[in-house]
Amino acid sequence: MDLAKLDYWVSRAEQMKENATDRNAPLIVRNYSSDPKLAEPIIAREHIVISHIVDAELGDMSIAWIEPSGKADRRRVGTRISMGDTDFEAAMLCYVTACFGDALPIYNEHPAPDPGSPLN
């Protein structure tokens, strides 16, 4: 996974949360996927649960999902499990998926542009 893209989308989600009315506010991209001081407040606020799996093909992976008692004002909680190499990567992927849905460009290197997407 491209962590720079993940950090961009986490930063964008945080910006939208802070400046919901100002879509032209400057975006500051931070290293959410690798900095515990940045990631942990989001994990706590969004009720993200982190666990681990060991798979024969994938190896040791971190998984994350939103606890059913978490924020219900986004997508249905507890239904999507995100996977990453680290706890913070899985948790931040879970967060941006909850905010923007499954159509995020971080899932593939060269996504086709979608003119109707709310991400543009």
C-alpha positions in Angstrom: 0.0 0.0 0.0 1.2 3.5 -0.7 1.4 5.1 2.7 1.8 8.6 1.2 -1.6 8.2 -0.5 -3.1 6.8 2.8 -1.7 9.8 4.7 -3.1 12.2 2.1 -6.7 10.7 2.5 -6.5 10.7 6.3 -5.4 14.3 6.2 -8.2 15.2 3.8 -10.8 13.5 6.1 -9.4 15.4 9.1 -9.5 18.6 7.1 -13.1 18.0 6.1 -14.0 17.3 9.7 -12.3 20.6 10.9 -13.3 22.8 8.0 -16.5 21.4 6.7 -17.6 24.7 5.2 -14.2 25.7 3.6 -13.3 23.3 0.8 -10.5 25.6 -0.3 -8.6 25.5 3.1 -5.0 24.5 2.6 -4.3 20.8 3.1 -1.4 19.8 5.4 -0.5 16.1 4.9 0.7 14.4 8.1 2.2 11.0 8.6 -0.9 9.4 10.3 0.0 5.9 9.2 3.3 5.9 11.1 3.0 8.4 13.9 1.2 7.1 17.0 0.7 10.7 18.3 -1.4 11.5 15.2 -3.1 8.1 14.8 -4.1 7.3 18.3 -6.6 10.2 18.8 -8.4 9.2 15.6 -8.5 5.5 16.7 -10.0 6.4 20.0 -12.5 9.0 18.6 -13.7 6.7 15.9 -13.9 3.6 18.0 -11.5 1.6 15.8 -10.7 -1.8 17.0 -7.3 -3.4 16.0 -6.4 -7.0 16.0 -4.1 -9.4 14.2 -4.3 -12.4 11.9 -1.7 -14.9 10.7 -2.4 -16.2 7.2 -0.4 -18.7 5.2 -0.3 -16.4 2.2 -0.4 -13.0 3.8 1.6 -13.6 6.9 1.1 -11.6 10.0 -1.3 -8.8 9.3 -3.1 -6.1 11.3 -6.8 -5.8 10.9 -9.1 -3.0 12.0 -12.8 -2.2 12.1 -15.2 0.3 13.7 -16.7 -1.0 16.8 -20.5 -1.2 16.5 -20.9 1.4 19.3 -18.7 3.8 17.2 -19.8 6.7 14.9 -23.0 5.7 13.2 -23.2 8.9 11.2 -21.0 7.4 8.4 -21.2 4.1 6.7 -22.6 1.0 8.5 -20.1 0.3 11.3 -18.6 -3.1 12.0 -19.1 -4.4 8.5 -15.8 -3.6 6.8 -12.5 -5.0 8.0 -9.4 -3.2 6.8 -6.0 -4.9 6.6 -2.5 -3.5 6.8 1.1 -4.3 7.6 1.0 -2.3 10.8 -1.7 -1.4 13.4 -1.7 2.2 12.3 -1.9 1.4 8.6 -4.9 -0.9 9.1 -6.6 1.6 11.5 -6.1 4.6 9.1 -7.3 2.6 6.2 -10.4 1.7 8.2 -11.0 5.4 8.9 -10.7 6.6 5.4 -12.9 3.8 4.1 -15.5 4.8 6.7 -15.3 8.4 5.5 -15.0 8.0 1.7 -16.2 4.4 0.9 -14.4 1.7 -1.0 -13.7 3.7 -4.1 -10.5 5.3 -2.7 -7.6 5.7 -5.1 -5.2 4.2 -2.5 -6.4 0.7 -3.5 -4.8 0.8 -6.9 -1.8 2.6 -8.3 -3.6 4.2 -11.4 -7.3 4.5 -10.8 -9.6 5.5 -13.6 -11.0 9.0 -12.9 -14.6 9.1 -11.9 -16.1 12.5 -12.7 -19.1 11.9 -10.4 -17.0 11.0 -7.4 -17.2 13.2 -4.3 -13.4 12.7 -4.0 -12.7 15.0 -6.9 
